[in-house]
Amino acid sequence: MPIYEYICPDCKTKFELMRPLSKSGEPADCPKCKHPSKRTLSKFACFITDESGATSPVGGGCAGCASGSCNTCHT
Ligand SMILES: [Zn+2]
């Protein structure tokens, strides 16, 4: 299962959560204040790296959601 990083909009706590890809776009509760937290925008989230070392956007959305409608996609 992939690990995703989240940041709490309230207390700014960063935390990691292991969850299925299908749940990666859903908010996760902050471990401190239980505020729903969104995934952090990782540098590599919207790109894939091929064997030649080149990076390219993942078609149809980002690596996290594949739907083109999550926060990561809008960066
Ligand atoms: Zn919090």
PDB file of the backbone (N, CA, C, O) and the ligand in Angstrom, with CONECT records:
HET     ZN  A 101       1
ATOM      1  N   MET A   1       0.848  -1.197   0.000  1.00  0.00           N
ATOM      2  CA  MET A   1       0.000   0.000   0.000  1.00  0.00           C
ATOM      3  C   MET A   1       0.893   1.260   0.000  1.00  0.00           C
ATOM      4  O   MET A   1       1.865   1.326   0.752  1.00  0.00           O
ATOM      5  N   PRO A   2       0.573   2.226  -0.815  1.00  0.00           N
ATOM      6  CA  PRO A   2       1.406   3.434  -0.839  1.00  0.00           C
ATOM      7  C   PRO A   2       1.232   4.289   0.411  1.00  0.00           C
ATOM      8  O   PRO A   2       0.196   4.249   1.076  1.00  0.00           O
ATOM      9  N   ILE A   3       2.271   5.061   0.713  1.00  0.00           N
ATOM     10  CA  ILE A   3       2.217   5.976   1.855  1.00  0.00           C
ATOM     11  C   ILE A   3       2.045   7.395   1.333  1.00  0.00           C
ATOM     12  O   ILE A   3       2.761   7.823   0.428  1.00  0.00           O
ATOM     13  N   TYR A   4       1.107   8.111   1.900  1.00  0.00           N
ATOM     14  CA  TYR A   4       0.848   9.485   1.493  1.00  0.00           C
ATOM     15  C   TYR A   4       1.145  10.425   2.644  1.00  0.00           C
ATOM     16  O   TYR A   4       1.025  10.065   3.814  1.00  0.00           O
ATOM     17  N   GLU A   5       1.535  11.640   2.285  1.00  0.00           N
ATOM     18  CA  GLU A   5       1.847  12.625   3.305  1.00  0.00           C
ATOM     19  C   GLU A   5       0.725  13.661   3.337  1.00  0.00           C
ATOM     20  O   GLU A   5       0.272  14.149   2.301  1.00  0.00           O
ATOM     21  N   TYR A   6       0.299  13.976   4.537  1.00  0.00           N
ATOM     22  CA  TYR A   6      -0.792  14.940   4.716  1.00  0.00           C
ATOM     23  C   TYR A   6      -0.317  16.074   5.608  1.00  0.00           C
ATOM     24  O   TYR A   6       0.602  15.914   6.411  1.00  0.00           O
ATOM     25  N   ILE A   7      -0.960  17.219   5.452  1.00  0.00           N
ATOM     26  CA  ILE A   7      -0.643  18.324   6.360  1.00  0.00           C
ATOM     27  C   ILE A   7      -1.952  18.917   6.870  1.00  0.00           C
ATOM     28  O   ILE A   7      -2.888  19.157   6.108  1.00  0.00           O
ATOM     29  N   CYS A   8      -1.988  19.144   8.171  1.00  0.00           N
ATOM     30  CA  CYS A   8      -3.191  19.677   8.784  1.00  0.00           C
ATOM     31  C   CYS A   8      -3.288  21.183   8.509  1.00  0.00           C
ATOM     32  O   CYS A   8      -2.331  21.908   8.780  1.00  0.00           O
ATOM     33  N   PRO A   9      -4.404  21.668   7.983  1.00  0.00           N
ATOM     34  CA  PRO A   9      -4.550  23.090   7.705  1.00  0.00           C
ATOM     35  C   PRO A   9      -4.698  23.910   8.975  1.00  0.00           C
ATOM     36  O   PRO A   9      -4.564  25.133   8.954  1.00  0.00           O
ATOM     37  N   ASP A  10      -4.968  23.250  10.051  1.00  0.00           N
ATOM     38  CA  ASP A  10      -5.218  23.929  11.308  1.00  0.00           C
ATOM     39  C   ASP A  10      -3.944  24.078  12.138  1.00  0.00           C
ATOM     40  O   ASP A  10      -3.538  25.195  12.458  1.00  0.00           O
ATOM     41  N   CYS A  11      -3.319  22.963  12.483  1.00  0.00           N
ATOM     42  CA  CYS A  11      -2.136  23.010  13.349  1.00  0.00           C
ATOM     43  C   CYS A  11      -0.844  22.750  12.593  1.00  0.00           C
ATOM     44  O   CYS A  11       0.233  22.706  13.188  1.00  0.00           O
ATOM     45  N   LYS A  12      -0.953  22.578  11.280  1.00  0.00           N
ATOM     46  CA  LYS A  12       0.225  22.402  10.407  1.00  0.00           C
ATOM     47  C   LYS A  12       1.013  21.135  10.691  1.00  0.00           C
ATOM     48  O   LYS A  12       2.176  21.022  10.301  1.00  0.00           O
ATOM     49  N   THR A  13       0.401  20.202  11.353  1.00  0.00           N
ATOM     50  CA  THR A  13       1.078  18.938  11.597  1.00  0.00           C
ATOM     51  C   THR A  13       1.177  18.135  10.307  1.00  0.00           C
ATOM     52  O   THR A  13       0.195  17.971   9.582  1.00  0.00           O
ATOM     53  N   LYS A  14       2.371  17.642  10.037  1.00  0.00           N
ATOM     54  CA  LYS A  14       2.549  16.755   8.897  1.00  0.00           C
ATOM     55  C   LYS A  14       2.519  15.325   9.385  1.00  0.00           C
ATOM     56  O   LYS A  14       3.121  14.995  10.406  1.00  0.00           O
ATOM     57  N   PHE A  15       1.828  14.488   8.663  1.00  0.00           N
ATOM     58  CA  PHE A  15       1.818  13.083   9.046  1.00  0.00           C
ATOM     59  C   PHE A  15       1.673  12.220   7.808  1.00  0.00           C
ATOM     60  O   PHE A  15       1.181  12.654   6.767  1.00  0.00           O
ATOM     61  N   GLU A  16       2.118  10.986   7.960  1.00  0.00           N
ATOM     62  CA  GLU A  16       2.043  10.055   6.843  1.00  0.00           C
ATOM     63  C   GLU A  16       1.026   8.987   7.139  1.00  0.00           C
ATOM     64  O   GLU A  16       0.814   8.594   8.286  1.00  0.00           O
ATOM     65  N   LEU A  17       0.408   8.531   6.085  1.00  0.00           N
ATOM     66  CA  LEU A  17      -0.641   7.542   6.249  1.00  0.00           C
ATOM     67  C   LEU A  17      -0.535   6.519   5.119  1.00  0.00           C
ATOM     68  O   LEU A  17      -0.385   6.871   3.949  1.00  0.00           O
ATOM     69  N   MET A  18      -0.616   5.265   5.495  1.00  0.00           N
ATOM     70  CA  MET A  18      -0.623   4.217   4.491  1.00  0.00           C
ATOM     71  C   MET A  18      -2.075   3.885   4.173  1.00  0.00           C
ATOM     72  O   MET A  18      -2.844   3.486   5.047  1.00  0.00           O
ATOM     73  N   ARG A  19      -2.433   4.058   2.903  1.00  0.00           N
ATOM     74  CA  ARG A  19      -3.822   3.794   2.537  1.00  0.00           C
ATOM     75  C   ARG A  19      -3.905   3.428   1.072  1.00  0.00           C
ATOM     76  O   ARG A  19      -2.972   3.679   0.309  1.00  0.00           O
ATOM     77  N   PRO A  20      -5.020   2.833   0.676  1.00  0.00           N
ATOM     78  CA  PRO A  20      -5.158   2.431  -0.723  1.00  0.00           C
ATOM     79  C   PRO A  20      -5.159   3.642  -1.649  1.00  0.00           C
ATOM     80  O   PRO A  20      -5.547   4.739  -1.247  1.00  0.00           O
ATOM     81  N   LEU A  21      -4.727   3.439  -2.875  1.00  0.00           N
ATOM     82  CA  LEU A  21      -4.683   4.512  -3.864  1.00  0.00           C
ATOM     83  C   LEU A  21      -6.056   5.158  -4.014  1.00  0.00           C
ATOM     84  O   LEU A  21      -6.163   6.370  -4.206  1.00  0.00           O
ATOM     85  N   SER A  22      -7.088   4.354  -3.927  1.00  0.00           N
ATOM     86  CA  SER A  22      -8.439   4.864  -4.124  1.00  0.00           C
ATOM     87  C   SER A  22      -8.855   5.852  -3.042  1.00  0.00           C
ATOM     88  O   SER A  22      -9.780   6.642  -3.230  1.00  0.00           O
ATOM     89  N   LYS A  23      -8.157   5.798  -1.901  1.00  0.00           N
ATOM     90  CA  LYS A  23      -8.503   6.693  -0.786  1.00  0.00           C
ATOM     91  C   LYS A  23      -7.538   7.871  -0.683  1.00  0.00           C
ATOM     92  O   LYS A  23      -7.695   8.725   0.189  1.00  0.00           O
ATOM     93  N   SER A  24      -6.558   7.923  -1.555  1.00  0.00           N
ATOM     94  CA  SER A  24      -5.481   8.895  -1.398  1.00  0.00           C
ATOM     95  C   SER A  24      -5.956  10.329  -1.514  1.00  0.00           C
ATOM     96  O   SER A  24      -5.337  11.228  -0.946  1.00  0.00           O
ATOM     97  N   GLY A  25      -7.042  10.565  -2.237  1.00  0.00           N
ATOM     98  CA  GLY A  25      -7.527  11.922  -2.413  1.00  0.00           C
ATOM     99  C   GLY A  25      -8.469  12.375  -1.313  1.00  0.00           C
ATOM    100  O   GLY A  25      -8.873  13.537  -1.267  1.00  0.00           O
ATOM    101  N   GLU A  26      -8.814  11.459  -0.435  1.00  0.00           N
ATOM    102  CA  GLU A  26      -9.746  11.813   0.631  1.00  0.00           C
ATOM    103  C   GLU A  26      -9.001  12.422   1.813  1.00  0.00           C
ATOM    104  O   GLU A  26      -7.853  12.065   2.079  1.00  0.00           O
ATOM    105  N   PRO A  27      -9.651  13.334   2.518  1.00  0.00           N
ATOM    106  CA  PRO A  27      -9.003  13.932   3.688  1.00  0.00           C
ATOM    107  C   PRO A  27      -8.739  12.883   4.755  1.00  0.00           C
ATOM    108  O   PRO A  27      -9.495  11.924   4.915  1.00  0.00           O
ATOM    109  N   ALA A  28      -7.645  13.090   5.483  1.00  0.00           N
ATOM    110  CA  ALA A  28      -7.321  12.209   6.604  1.00  0.00           C
ATOM    111  C   ALA A  28      -7.344  13.034   7.885  1.00  0.00           C
ATOM    112  O   ALA A  28      -6.966  14.205   7.877  1.00  0.00           O
ATOM    113  N   ASP A  29      -7.780  12.439   8.966  1.00  0.00           N
ATOM    114  CA  ASP A  29      -7.864  13.184  10.222  1.00  0.00           C
ATOM    115  C   ASP A  29      -6.481  13.439  10.810  1.00  0.00           C
ATOM    116  O   ASP A  29      -5.652  12.534  10.907  1.00  0.00           O
ATOM    117  N   CYS A  30      -6.255  14.678  11.197  1.00  0.00           N
ATOM    118  CA  CYS A  30      -5.010  15.048  11.858  1.00  0.00           C
ATOM    119  C   CYS A  30      -4.876  14.256  13.160  1.00  0.00           C
ATOM    120  O   CYS A  30      -5.836  14.153  13.924  1.00  0.00           O
ATOM    121  N   PRO A  31      -3.690  13.697  13.416  1.00  0.00           N
ATOM    122  CA  PRO A  31      -3.508  12.916  14.657  1.00  0.00           C
ATOM    123  C   PRO A  31      -3.568  13.766  15.918  1.00  0.00           C
ATOM    124  O   PRO A  31      -3.794  13.247  17.011  1.00  0.00           O
ATOM    125  N   LYS A  32      -3.368  15.065  15.768  1.00  0.00           N
ATOM    126  CA  LYS A  32      -3.378  15.944  16.945  1.00  0.00           C
ATOM    127  C   LYS A  32      -4.751  16.537  17.230  1.00  0.00           C
ATOM    128  O   LYS A  32      -5.280  16.421  18.336  1.00  0.00           O
ATOM    129  N   CYS A  33      -5.323  17.185  16.193  1.00  0.00           N
ATOM    130  CA  CYS A  33      -6.561  17.926  16.447  1.00  0.00           C
ATOM    131  C   CYS A  33      -7.765  17.348  15.720  1.00  0.00           C
ATOM    132  O   CYS A  33      -8.871  17.878  15.822  1.00  0.00           O
ATOM    133  N   LYS A  34      -7.550  16.264  14.989  1.00  0.00           N
ATOM    134  CA  LYS A  34      -8.638  15.569  14.286  1.00  0.00           C
ATOM    135  C   LYS A  34      -9.265  16.402  13.163  1.00  0.00           C
ATOM    136  O   LYS A  34     -10.343  16.073  12.667  1.00  0.00           O
ATOM    137  N   HIS A  35      -8.601  17.451  12.778  1.00  0.00           N
ATOM    138  CA  HIS A  35      -9.075  18.277  11.675  1.00  0.00           C
ATOM    139  C   HIS A  35      -8.823  17.522  10.370  1.00  0.00           C
ATOM    140  O   HIS A  35      -7.740  16.965  10.187  1.00  0.00           O
ATOM    141  N   PRO A  36      -9.789  17.493   9.471  1.00  0.00           N
ATOM    142  CA  PRO A  36      -9.551  16.823   8.185  1.00  0.00           C
ATOM    143  C   PRO A  36      -8.395  17.484   7.439  1.00  0.00           C
ATOM    144  O   PRO A  36      -8.401  18.696   7.224  1.00  0.00           O
ATOM    145  N   SER A  37      -7.422  16.698   7.053  1.00  0.00           N
ATOM    146  CA  SER A  37      -6.219  17.232   6.436  1.00  0.00           C
ATOM    147  C   SER A  37      -6.079  16.736   5.008  1.00  0.00           C
ATOM    148  O   SER A  37      -6.429  15.604   4.676  1.00  0.00           O
ATOM    149  N   LYS A  38      -5.558  17.621   4.181  1.00  0.00           N
ATOM    150  CA  LYS A  38      -5.379  17.244   2.787  1.00  0.00           C
ATOM    151  C   LYS A  38      -3.965  16.762   2.527  1.00  0.00           C
ATOM    152  O   LYS A  38      -3.038  17.045   3.286  1.00  0.00           O
ATOM    153  N   ARG A  39      -3.828  16.045   1.461  1.00  0.00           N
ATOM    154  CA  ARG A  39      -2.508  15.567   1.079  1.00  0.00           C
ATOM    155  C   ARG A  39      -1.593  16.735   0.772  1.00  0.00           C
ATOM    156  O   ARG A  39      -2.023  17.740   0.205  1.00  0.00           O
ATOM    157  N   THR A  40      -0.337  16.602   1.144  1.00  0.00           N
ATOM    158  CA  THR A  40       0.628  17.623   0.767  1.00  0.00           C
ATOM    159  C   THR A  40       0.945  17.464  -0.706  1.00  0.00           C
ATOM    160  O   THR A  40       0.805  16.385  -1.282  1.00  0.00           O
ATOM    161  N   LEU A  41       1.374  18.558  -1.296  1.00  0.00           N
ATOM    162  CA  LEU A  41       1.695  18.519  -2.706  1.00  0.00           C
ATOM    163  C   LEU A  41       3.152  18.119  -2.887  1.00  0.00           C
ATOM    164  O   LEU A  41       4.047  18.964  -2.922  1.00  0.00           O
ATOM    165  N   SER A  42       3.366  16.845  -2.998  1.00  0.00           N
ATOM    166  CA  SER A  42       4.729  16.364  -3.175  1.00  0.00           C
ATOM    167  C   SER A  42       5.234  16.747  -4.555  1.00  0.00           C
ATOM    168  O   SER A  42       4.481  16.804  -5.527  1.00  0.00           O
ATOM    169  N   LYS A  43       6.530  17.005  -4.607  1.00  0.00           N
ATOM    170  CA  LYS A  43       7.146  17.420  -5.863  1.00  0.00           C
ATOM    171  C   LYS A  43       6.923  16.411  -6.972  1.00  0.00           C
ATOM    172  O   LYS A  43       6.744  16.778  -8.134  1.00  0.00           O
ATOM    173  N   PHE A  44       6.934  15.181  -6.618  1.00  0.00           N
ATOM    174  CA  PHE A  44       6.892  14.122  -7.621  1.00  0.00           C
ATOM    175  C   PHE A  44       5.479  13.617  -7.905  1.00  0.00           C
ATOM    176  O   PHE A  44       5.289  12.698  -8.702  1.00  0.00           O
ATOM    177  N   ALA A  45       4.499  14.221  -7.252  1.00  0.00           N
ATOM    178  CA  ALA A  45       3.159  13.651  -7.312  1.00  0.00           C
ATOM    179  C   ALA A  45       2.556  13.689  -8.709  1.00  0.00           C
ATOM    180  O   ALA A  45       1.795  12.797  -9.083  1.00  0.00           O
ATOM    181  N   CYS A  46       2.894  14.720  -9.483  1.00  0.00           N
ATOM    182  CA  CYS A  46       2.245  14.865 -10.777  1.00  0.00           C
ATOM    183  C   CYS A  46       3.122  14.392 -11.935  1.00  0.00           C
ATOM    184  O   CYS A  46       2.786  14.594 -13.102  1.00  0.00           O
ATOM    185  N   PHE A  47       4.241  13.766 -11.604  1.00  0.00           N
ATOM    186  CA  PHE A  47       5.146  13.373 -12.673  1.00  0.00           C
ATOM    187  C   PHE A  47       5.605  11.930 -12.511  1.00  0.00           C
ATOM    188  O   PHE A  47       5.711  11.405 -11.402  1.00  0.00           O
ATOM    189  N   ILE A  48       5.862  11.335 -13.610  1.00  0.00           N
ATOM    190  CA  ILE A  48       6.466  10.016 -13.577  1.00  0.00           C
ATOM    191  C   ILE A  48       7.846  10.119 -14.207  1.00  0.00           C
ATOM    192  O   ILE A  48       8.086  10.969 -15.066  1.00  0.00           O
ATOM    193  N   THR A  49       8.746   9.252 -13.777  1.00  0.00           N
ATOM    194  CA  THR A  49      10.094   9.263 -14.336  1.00  0.00           C
ATOM    195  C   THR A  49      10.311   7.980 -15.123  1.00  0.00           C
ATOM    196  O   THR A  49      10.128   6.882 -14.596  1.00  0.00           O
ATOM    197  N   ASP A  50      10.697   8.118 -16.373  1.00  0.00           N
ATOM    198  CA  ASP A  50      10.935   6.914 -17.165  1.00  0.00           C
ATOM    199  C   ASP A  50      12.399   6.485 -17.062  1.00  0.00           C
ATOM    200  O   ASP A  50      13.174   7.091 -16.322  1.00  0.00           O
ATOM    201  N   GLU A  51      12.770   5.463 -17.786  1.00  0.00           N
ATOM    202  CA  GLU A  51      14.118   4.896 -17.652  1.00  0.00           C
ATOM    203  C   GLU A  51      15.205   5.888 -18.039  1.00  0.00           C
ATOM    204  O   GLU A  51      16.324   5.804 -17.533  1.00  0.00           O
ATOM    205  N   SER A  52      14.894   6.818 -18.923  1.00  0.00           N
ATOM    206  CA  SER A  52      15.913   7.766 -19.369  1.00  0.00           C
ATOM    207  C   SER A  52      16.116   8.897 -18.364  1.00  0.00           C
ATOM    208  O   SER A  52      17.014   9.724 -18.526  1.00  0.00           O
ATOM    209  N   GLY A  53      15.288   8.930 -17.334  1.00  0.00           N
ATOM    210  CA  GLY A  53      15.423   9.957 -16.324  1.00  0.00           C
ATOM    211  C   GLY A  53      14.563  11.177 -16.587  1.00  0.00           C
ATOM    212  O   GLY A  53      14.558  12.114 -15.789  1.00  0.00           O
ATOM    213  N   ALA A  54      13.841  11.179 -17.686  1.00  0.00           N
ATOM    214  CA  ALA A  54      12.977  12.318 -17.992  1.00  0.00           C
ATOM    215  C   ALA A  54      11.677  12.218 -17.203  1.00  0.00           C
ATOM    216  O   ALA A  54      11.145  11.129 -16.984  1.00  0.00           O
ATOM    217  N   THR A  55      11.183  13.370 -16.783  1.00  0.00           N
ATOM    218  CA  THR A  55       9.912  13.364 -16.081  1.00  0.00           C
ATOM    219  C   THR A  55       8.817  13.910 -16.987  1.00  0.00           C
ATOM    220  O   THR A  55       9.056  14.808 -17.794  1.00  0.00           O
ATOM    221  N   SER A  56       7.654  13.378 -16.851  1.00  0.00           N
ATOM    222  CA  SER A  56       6.543  13.850 -17.665  1.00  0.00           C
ATOM    223  C   SER A  56       5.260  13.735 -16.859  1.00  0.00           C
ATOM    224  O   SER A  56       5.135  12.866 -15.997  1.00  0.00           O
ATOM    225  N   PRO A  57       4.306  14.617 -17.143  1.00  0.00           N
ATOM    226  CA  PRO A  57       3.049  14.560 -16.403  1.00  0.00           C
ATOM    227  C   PRO A  57       2.318  13.249 -16.679  1.00  0.00           C
ATOM    228  O   PRO A  57       2.379  12.706 -17.782  1.00  0.00           O
ATOM    229  N   VAL A  58       1.647  12.768 -15.683  1.00  0.00           N
ATOM    230  CA  VAL A  58       0.858  11.558 -15.860  1.00  0.00           C
ATOM    231  C   VAL A  58      -0.446  11.927 -16.559  1.00  0.00           C
ATOM    232  O   VAL A  58      -1.161  12.831 -16.126  1.00  0.00           O
ATOM    233  N   GLY A  59      -0.733  11.244 -17.600  1.00  0.00           N
ATOM    234  CA  GLY A  59      -1.920  11.581 -18.382  1.00  0.00           C
ATOM    235  C   GLY A  59      -3.217  11.373 -17.631  1.00  0.00           C
ATOM    236  O   GLY A  59      -3.387  10.384 -16.918  1.00  0.00           O
ATOM    237  N   GLY A  60      -4.126  12.312 -17.796  1.00  0.00           N
ATOM    238  CA  GLY A  60      -5.451  12.153 -17.217  1.00  0.00           C
ATOM    239  C   GLY A  60      -5.529  12.524 -15.755  1.00  0.00           C
ATOM    240  O   GLY A  60      -6.578  12.346 -15.136  1.00  0.00           O
ATOM    241  N   GLY A  61      -4.460  13.030 -15.185  1.00  0.00           N
ATOM    242  CA  GLY A  61      -4.498  13.385 -13.783  1.00  0.00           C
ATOM    243  C   GLY A  61      -3.141  13.170 -13.168  1.00  0.00           C
ATOM    244  O   GLY A  61      -2.174  12.912 -13.884  1.00  0.00           O
ATOM    245  N   CYS A  62      -3.045  13.268 -11.866  1.00  0.00           N
ATOM    246  CA  CYS A  62      -1.755  13.099 -11.220  1.00  0.00           C
ATOM    247  C   CYS A  62      -1.590  11.655 -10.776  1.00  0.00           C
ATOM    248  O   CYS A  62      -2.498  10.833 -10.900  1.00  0.00           O
ATOM    249  N   ALA A  63      -0.417  11.377 -10.263  1.00  0.00           N
ATOM    250  CA  ALA A  63      -0.121  10.010  -9.832  1.00  0.00           C
ATOM    251  C   ALA A  63      -1.009   9.583  -8.671  1.00  0.00           C
ATOM    252  O   ALA A  63      -1.205   8.394  -8.418  1.00  0.00           O
ATOM    253  N   GLY A  64      -1.544  10.588  -7.966  1.00  0.00           N
ATOM    254  CA  GLY A  64      -2.328  10.269  -6.789  1.00  0.00           C
ATOM    255  C   GLY A  64      -3.767   9.914  -7.076  1.00  0.00           C
ATOM    256  O   GLY A  64      -4.345   9.063  -6.400  1.00  0.00           O
ATOM    257  N   CYS A  65      -4.362  10.565  -8.086  1.00  0.00           N
ATOM    258  CA  CYS A  65      -5.796  10.358  -8.254  1.00  0.00           C
ATOM    259  C   CYS A  65      -6.199   9.847  -9.623  1.00  0.00           C
ATOM    260  O   CYS A  65      -7.224   9.178  -9.755  1.00  0.00           O
ATOM    261  N   ALA A  66      -5.410  10.151 -10.644  1.00  0.00           N
ATOM    262  CA  ALA A  66      -5.701   9.693 -12.005  1.00  0.00           C
ATOM    263  C   ALA A  66      -7.044  10.212 -12.527  1.00  0.00           C
ATOM    264  O   ALA A  66      -7.560   9.713 -13.527  1.00  0.00           O
ATOM    265  N   SER A  67      -7.599  11.203 -11.856  1.00  0.00           N
ATOM    266  CA  SER A  67      -8.883  11.709 -12.317  1.00  0.00           C
ATOM    267  C   SER A  67      -8.778  13.142 -12.806  1.00  0.00           C
ATOM    268  O   SER A  67      -9.682  13.640 -13.477  1.00  0.00           O
ATOM    269  N   GLY A  68      -7.670  13.812 -12.471  1.00  0.00           N
ATOM    270  CA  GLY A  68      -7.491  15.192 -12.915  1.00  0.00           C
ATOM    271  C   GLY A  68      -8.243  16.194 -12.089  1.00  0.00           C
ATOM    272  O   GLY A  68      -8.393  17.340 -12.514  1.00  0.00           O
ATOM    273  N   SER A  69      -8.724  15.815 -10.928  1.00  0.00           N
ATOM    274  CA  SER A  69      -9.551  16.737 -10.159  1.00  0.00           C
ATOM    275  C   SER A  69      -9.151  16.894  -8.704  1.00  0.00           C
ATOM    276  O   SER A  69      -9.880  17.518  -7.933  1.00  0.00           O
ATOM    277  N   CYS A  70      -8.018  16.346  -8.313  1.00  0.00           N
ATOM    278  CA  CYS A  70      -7.614  16.539  -6.924  1.00  0.00           C
ATOM    279  C   CYS A  70      -6.750  17.778  -6.794  1.00  0.00           C
ATOM    280  O   CYS A  70      -6.408  18.394  -7.804  1.00  0.00           O
ATOM    281  N   ASN A  71      -6.398  18.150  -5.610  1.00  0.00           N
ATOM    282  CA  ASN A  71      -5.584  19.339  -5.373  1.00  0.00           C
ATOM    283  C   ASN A  71      -4.251  19.273  -6.092  1.00  0.00           C
ATOM    284  O   ASN A  71      -3.770  20.271  -6.628  1.00  0.00           O
ATOM    285  N   THR A  72      -3.663  18.094  -6.099  1.00  0.00           N
ATOM    286  CA  THR A  72      -2.355  17.939  -6.710  1.00  0.00           C
ATOM    287  C   THR A  72      -2.412  18.258  -8.188  1.00  0.00           C
ATOM    288  O   THR A  72      -1.454  18.798  -8.741  1.00  0.00           O
ATOM    289  N   CYS A  73      -3.484  17.945  -8.818  1.00  0.00           N
ATOM    290  CA  CYS A  73      -3.617  18.156 -10.256  1.00  0.00           C
ATOM    291  C   CYS A  73      -3.643  19.637 -10.607  1.00  0.00           C
ATOM    292  O   CYS A  73      -3.304  20.011 -11.729  1.00  0.00           O
ATOM    293  N   HIS A  74      -4.032  20.464  -9.684  1.00  0.00           N
ATOM    294  CA  HIS A  74      -4.237  21.880  -9.992  1.00  0.00           C
ATOM    295  C   HIS A  74      -3.007  22.739  -9.798  1.00  0.00           C
ATOM    296  O   HIS A  74      -3.063  23.960  -9.947  1.00  0.00           O
ATOM    297  N   THR A  75      -1.886  22.098  -9.464  1.00  0.00           N
ATOM    298  CA  THR A  75      -0.677  22.895  -9.284  1.00  0.00           C
ATOM    299  C   THR A  75      -0.103  23.263 -10.635  1.00  0.00           C
ATOM    300  O   THR A  75       0.924  23.938 -10.706  1.00  0.00           O
TER     301      THR A  75
HETATM  302 ZN    ZN A 101      -4.197  19.356  13.228  1.00  0.00          ZN2+
END
